Amino acid sequence: MKTRILFISFVTALLIVFVTGIAIAKELTLFYYDGHMHTVRSDGSGSVADIKATAISRGLSAVIITDHCYELDRAEWDSLVAECAAASDSTFLALPGFEVTGSDGIFNRTHVNALGVDDPFVGDDDCLCPEEVWPSPLNPAGTGAVYPENVTKWVDYIHSKGGIAVHNHPSGTTLLSYGVNNMEVYNQSHVDDVIGYAQQLGYPPNQAWAFGITLNNFALYGERDANMLVPFPGYPTPIPLRMALYIATQYFPPYIGQWLGAPQAPLNSWDNLLMAYVNGTAETPIFGLANSDAHNTGAVDSDVGVAKNGVYLKKGLTAKELYNAIKAGHTFGTTGPSLALKVNGELMGDTAYVSDGSADISLSVNSESPTAVLVKIDIIKNGSIWQTISPFAITYTTTLEDAGVTCDGYYRVEVTSLDVVSGSYYFAWSNPVFVRIPD
């Protein structure tokens, strides 16, 4: 009898350890990182140490420094790697990356960040970058990359080195054929540039800001806003936005009117790209990121961390865990609010299997400011708004049931908060949770 009791106690202890282990394994910790910025090695103003100081002051636990590859040589790359290693410890990561830089027009830009790659140089040469081997020149016609196959070659090279490829400030020009892992659904530098251009054309600050947000949103919504009527200096009545952009770009380098999108190359929305994965057109999904693309990295008012990503990690802060989470879509992009989205218990980036036609959407959102309230939360299902919630509160948590799950798809969330003191708006974007109906 005593032996039996001891055996049962032993088994019970093992079960407790096993169950506890599962619980620990499923615990997630939220960290923040900014994955796009520049140092003095390319067109930035600061050092890695400058970036780290700003990042820590803004609550970041990691940064990925992505100097333009074509401006680097072997010695500069090695020095970046060394400085990042010196700035990293158990509580903060500074990781070296690089930006493959193609066309530099205001739109139709082919820039791709390489994350987690040890060596940016192609072949045995110590100075040739992917964009120098496979060039992507400016295309003012507005039909995307002149040589889209070369952008694919950049991505293939990044993948051959075990890295992650991110399409930067894409303005709706991301193609499935590129094969990128992620795309920027928000780029602070791009927004700021457009705001600056609009102010130079004579737009008041509020309209200039709206232009910046709208142009960034081409990456989110594709053609949706391309032909909306907008006021334009010198024209008595509003004109289509696409035409306004063509006229405006004649006044800024490279002083060529540039079309954004064209009938033969319409702009792609993020939802189009996600549905391609759901429908089996694409083998892997393209997850979204928000980055600062900071160039004023040595300035007091540096943009580092102004846009950032929340990332949920299971095993603590390491480069491997961070890169795995980015590639898996366990992130949300934000300029302020935080969020957590699960469907049937599955995290952003993962897949929930629904066999009974019903899905539980669990959502928690925080404005992350005592003076900001959540004014709009859009829950997007398969590319369309499924529900809009207006909490007008600092925090909001809910679980909603969707009893109409009849096909494979996804849910994602967009959040808008308003600082009632400054009048500024802030945004957050979740990655999708996919839904599959078992055969």
ABEGO torsion letter per residue (X at the ends): XAAAAAAAAAAAAAAAAAAAAAAAAABBBBBBBBABBBBAABABABBAAAAAAAAAAAGBABBBBBBBAAABBAAAAAAAAAAAAAABBAABBBBBBBBBBBBABABGBBBBBBBGBABABBEABAABBAAAABBBBBBAAGAEBABAAAAAAAAAAAAAAGBBBBBBGAGGABBAAAGBABBBABBAAAAAAAAAAAAAAGBBAAAAAAAAAAAAAAAAAEAAAAABBBBBBGBABBBBAAAAAAAAAAABOAGBBBBBEBAABBBBBAAAAAAAAAAGABABBBBBBBBAGBAAAABAABABGABBBBBBBAAEBBAAAAAAAAAAGABBBBAABBBBBBBGGBBBGBBBBBAAGBBBBBBBBBAGBAABBBABBBBBBGGBBABBBBAGBABBBBBBBBAABABBBBBBBBBBBBBAAAGBBBBBBBBBBBBBBBX
